[in-house]
Amino acid sequence: MASLSNGDMSEIDGKPCLGGLADIKPPVQTALFLIPPKTTDDMMQDCADAGIQKVWFRRKLRHDEHSSNTMSFCKEHKVSVISGFCPLMFLPDTESFHRFHGFLLKLFGKYPR
């Protein structure tokens, strides 16, 4: 493992570590947040700096909402938001429970576009 002079890691187990989303090549178009909502405010500027225009906030519980600051930031910067849906229900080869959940949302007109 090599480290940078400021103490940040440049790699872990031979895999490069990057300082932010803008450092990823090719550029990232969409971000999936699997972090607690209270930490998304800090990540939104990183998304804006990287030119990300779509974010997906995965919530664990219904009451686990993202802050009004995060949602305002997204609106101001024209960032499209998907919030609260499990990413697994959109994958073609996922378990039947997740596919069934997606089917129910389609059936009741709640499937995101």
N, C-alpha and C positions, 0 to 999 in steps of 0.2 A: 504494500500500500504506500502510495506517495501522498504527501500532504502539501498544501500551499502555505505560503509564509504567514497568512492571517489565521491559520488553524483550521480552515475549511479543508475538506478532503477533495482531492482532484480525482481519485478513483477508489473504488472498493471492490476487491476481488477481481481486479482487471477491468471493471466496468467504469466508464467515465461518470463523474458527478458534475452536474451543471449548476450554475448559480441561479438560474431562473428559467422560466418558460421561453423567453426570447432567445436563449442559448441553444435550444433544440433545433437541429437541422435534419430534415427539412422542417420549415416552420409548422407549428401546431395550429390547427384550425378550430379545434373544439377541446374543452377541458371537462373532465368528469371529476367532481369533488366527492371524495369518500372520507370527508373530515367533518368534525363537529361544526355546526353552523356558526358558533361563536368565533371560529377562526377564518371564515370565508372573507370577511372584510379585508383582512390583510392580503389575501391572495388576489383580489380583484384588480388592484393596480398592476400586478405582475401580468395578469391576463391582458389588460389594456396595452401594456408596453409590448407584449408579444403579438398584438393585433388579433387576438382571439375574439370572435364574434358570437360564439355559441358556448354556453356552459350548462352543465347538468349537475344539479345538486341532489344527491341521494340522501334522503332522510331515513333514519331508523324508525322513528316513531312519529305519529301524526302531530304531536305537540312540539316536536323538535324543529322549529321554524328558523329560517334565515333572517338576519336582521333587516330592518327597514333601510339601513345604510347600504347593505349589499344590494338589495333590490333596486334602490334609487340609483346606485352607481351603474347597474346594468342598464336601466332605462336611459339614463343620461348618455351612456356610451354606446347605445343601440346594440346591446348584447342580448341575444335571444336566450331565454331561460327555460329549461325543463326542470321541474322541481317535484321531488317526491316519488318518482317512479323507479322501480327496481330495474337496473340495466339488464338483468338476466332474462326478463320476459320479452326482450326484443331480439335475442339471439336465436338463430334457427335450430341449433342442436342442443338446446338446454333441456333441463328436466321437465317432466310433464306438468308439475305444479306451476312452474313459471309460465309455461305456454298457456295453461288454463287461465291464469290470472290475466294475461294479455287478451285472451279470447273474451273473457267477461267484460273487460274495459271496452273492447270493440263492440260487443253486443249492446252495451248500455250507452254507447256514444261518448265514452270518456277517454278513449285511446288518444294519446297526444299526436299532433301532426308534425 
